[in-house]
Amino acid sequence: MALSLNEQKQLQLDSQRKLAQAKSPLEKLRYTCLCRGASGINGIGRQFRIIDDDNNKLISKEEFVKVCHDFRVGLTNDETDGLFAEIDRDGSGSINFDEFLEALRVQCGFYLIFQPPMSENRKKIIELVFNKMDKTGDGADDLRGVYNVRSHPKYLNGELSEKDVLNEYLKTFESRGEKDGKVTWQEFLNYYSAVSSSIDDDVYFDLMLRNAYKL
């Protein structure tokens, strides 16, 4: 279940409007991500991975400043310093990558459409889908053969073939620069947290995921 083109545009338009009204640095960063669509959080995640050479998932202040600059968040120096201090709660001088993404992710729904953060039930169905695909247990799923493209509007109207729809969908997860058809748990959760923020009804969200991934 990926957002349709119209849904992506609506998500981006809503985020652009909220970005113009945002006051806190964290809000500005969230909306900058969502202005790029449902895969925006994965985009900033990719920037972090690029500079995390030793893969320890810890980002220094200098690296954080560089990521914000490269991602064109548009923060002043004081705002960037304040945002880093807000995330670095223990004052260690570095921030944990996963904790940062979690803080960014869980609030997207609240600020975007004034809903509470993504519910535990939604997280559970997302995890259920991911675990179904993670047959090797290595935390990286191959979506080929699992994602159901036959209900996709572009497949139904003949605009795209089954292969084309799948390839288009896989592009939303290719934030690591690797076109291998695989997606990590964090990438999967990041994407569907943004999708979740555009869907009001829990039952509909659950049903759409079950249909899309043949549960």
C-alpha positions in Angstrom: 0.0 0.0 0.0 1.7 3.1 -1.2 0.2 6.6 -1.4 -1.4 7.5 -4.7 0.0 10.4 -6.6 -2.9 12.6 -5.5 -2.3 11.5 -1.8 1.4 12.3 -2.1 0.6 15.7 -3.5 -1.9 16.4 -0.7 0.6 15.3 1.9 3.2 17.6 0.4 0.8 20.6 0.2 -0.3 20.2 3.8 3.3 19.9 4.9 4.3 23.0 3.0 1.5 25.0 4.6 2.5 23.8 8.0 6.1 24.4 7.4 5.3 28.1 6.7 3.6 28.3 10.1 6.1 26.2 12.1 7.9 27.9 14.9 10.1 25.2 16.6 13.2 23.8 14.8 11.9 20.3 15.3 8.6 21.1 13.6 10.5 22.7 10.7 12.6 19.6 10.3 9.5 17.3 10.4 7.7 19.4 7.7 10.8 19.6 5.6 10.8 15.8 5.5 7.1 15.5 4.8 7.3 18.1 2.0 9.3 15.5 0.2 6.4 13.0 0.5 6.0 9.8 2.5 9.6 8.7 1.9 11.0 12.0 3.3 12.0 10.6 6.7 14.0 8.0 4.9 15.7 10.7 2.9 17.1 12.4 6.0 18.0 8.9 7.3 20.1 8.4 4.2 22.0 11.6 4.9 22.8 10.4 8.4 24.0 7.0 7.1 26.3 8.7 4.6 28.2 10.5 7.3 28.1 7.7 9.9 31.3 6.0 8.6 31.8 3.7 11.5 28.2 2.6 11.7 27.9 3.3 15.4 24.6 5.3 14.9 26.0 8.2 16.9 26.0 11.7 15.3 28.2 14.5 16.5 27.0 18.1 16.6 29.2 18.9 13.6 27.8 16.0 11.6 24.3 17.0 12.6 24.8 20.6 11.4 26.1 19.2 8.1 23.0 16.9 7.7 20.6 19.8 8.3 22.5 21.9 5.8 22.6 19.2 3.1 18.9 18.4 3.6 18.1 22.2 3.3 16.1 22.4 6.5 16.5 26.2 6.5 17.4 26.6 10.2 19.5 29.4 11.6 22.7 28.5 13.5 21.0 29.2 16.8 18.0 27.0 15.8 20.3 24.1 14.8 22.2 24.4 18.1 18.9 24.4 20.0 17.6 21.4 18.1 20.7 19.4 18.7 20.6 20.2 22.5 16.9 19.2 22.6 17.7 15.8 21.1 20.9 15.3 23.0 19.1 15.1 26.3 22.0 13.5 28.3 24.4 16.2 27.1 26.9 13.6 25.7 27.7 15.7 22.7 26.2 13.1 20.3 22.7 11.9 19.4 21.5 8.4 18.7 20.3 7.9 15.2 17.4 5.6 16.0 16.1 7.8 18.8 16.2 10.8 16.6 14.2 9.1 13.9 11.7 7.9 16.5 11.2 11.5 17.8 10.8 12.7 14.3 8.5 9.9 13.2 5.9 9.5 16.0 4.9 13.2 15.9 4.3 13.4 12.2 0.6 12.5 12.4 0.0 14.8 15.4 1.3 17.9 13.7 0.1 17.1 10.2 -3.5 16.5 10.8 -3.9 17.0 14.6 -4.2 13.3 15.4 -2.4 11.5 18.2 0.9 9.7 17.3 0.6 6.5 15.4 -1.2 3.9 17.6 0.3 0.7 18.8 -2.3 -1.2 16.7 -1.0 0.4 13.6 2.6 -0.3 14.6 1.7 -3.9 15.2 0.2 -4.4 11.7 3.2 -2.8 10.1 5.5 -5.1 12.1 3.3 -8.1 11.2 3.7 -7.2 7.5 7.4 -6.7 7.8 8.0 -10.0 9.7 6.0 -11.9 7.1 8.5 -10.7 4.4 11.6 -11.1 6.6 11.9 -14.8 5.9 15.7 -14.9 6.6 15.4 -12.9 9.9 18.1 -10.5 8.8 16.0 -7.4 9.1 15.9 -6.7 5.4 13.0 -7.7 3.3 12.7 -8.5 -0.4 9.3 -7.0 -1.5 9.2 -9.0 -4.8 6.6 -11.7 -4.7 5.0 -10.3 -1.5 3.6 -6.9 -2.4 0.2 -7.2 -4.2 0.2 -4.8 -7.2 -3.1 -6.1 -8.7 -5.2 -3.6 -6.7 -3.0 -0.7 -7.7 -4.9 2.0 -9.7 -2.2 2.3 -12.4 -2.2 -1.5 -12.9 -6.0 -1.7 -13.0 -6.3 1.0 -15.7 -3.5 -0.5 -17.8 -1.2 2.5 -17.4 1.6 0.3 -15.8 2.5 -3.3 -16.0 2.8 -5.5 -12.8 6.6 -5.1 -13.0 6.4 -1.4 -13.5 4.1 -0.9 -10.5 6.5 -2.9 -8.3 9.6 -1.0 -9.5 7.8 2.3 -8.9 6.9 1.2 -5.4 10.4 -0.1 -4.6 11.8 3.4 -5.4 10.1 4.8 -2.3 12.5 2.7 -0.1 15.7 3.2 -2.0 17.1 5.7 0.4 20.4 4.0 0.8 21.4 4.3 -2.8 21.1 0.6 -3.3 18.6 -0.6 -5.9 18.4 -4.1 -4.6 14.7 -4.4 -4.0 15.2 -4.7 -0.2 14.0 -2.6 2.6 15.1 -2.4 6.3 12.7 -2.3 9.2 13.5 1.3 10.0 12.9 2.3 6.3 9.6 0.4 6.3 8.4 1.9 9.5 9.5 5.4 8.5 7.5 5.2 5.3 4.3 3.8 6.7 4.3 6.3 9.6 4.0 9.0 7.0 1.3 7.0 5.2 -0.5 6.5 8.5 -0.6 10.3 9.0 -2.7 10.6 5.9 -5.3 7.9 6.9 -7.9 8.7 9.6 -9.5 5.3 10.2 -7.5 2.5 12.0 -9.7 -0.2 10.4 -9.1 1.1 6.9 -5.3 1.4 7.5 -5.3 -2.2 8.8 -7.3 -3.5 5.9 -5.3 -1.7 3.2 -2.0 -3.2 4.6 -3.5 -6.7 4.8 -4.7 -6.5 1.2 -1.5 -5.0 -0.1 0.7 -7.6 1.4 -1.6 -10.6 1.2 -2.1 -11.2 4.9 
